[in-house]
Amino acid sequence: LKNTQLETARVILSRRLRRGGKLWIRAFPDKPFTKKPAESRMGKGKGEVEGWVAVIKRGQILFELGGIPEDYARESFRLVAYKLPFKTIFVTRR
């Protein structure tokens, strides 16, 4: 999960929450990924750092919400799921 995708999800959720709820982000992009310049020859070392990614494993919780109704949270996460590059599910704690 790239840092830009995580930031997009954070912006969507924080706009939907406004003052009503609390958002916890459980993933952090702490792994750099590199990329060589276009049209460069092979070899000559590793490329420059292009950005940062968070390694997401299956079943990992990405976001937690508190202080808002479940149906509103479900709708908010549906909007976020469109922006993420993998399938997500909504989990509740009873």
Secondary structure, DSSP 8 states (H G I E B T S, - for coil): -BHHHHHHHHHHHHHHHTTS-EEEE-----EEEEE--TT--S-SS--EEEEEE----TT---EEEESS-HHHHHHHHHHHHTTSSS--------
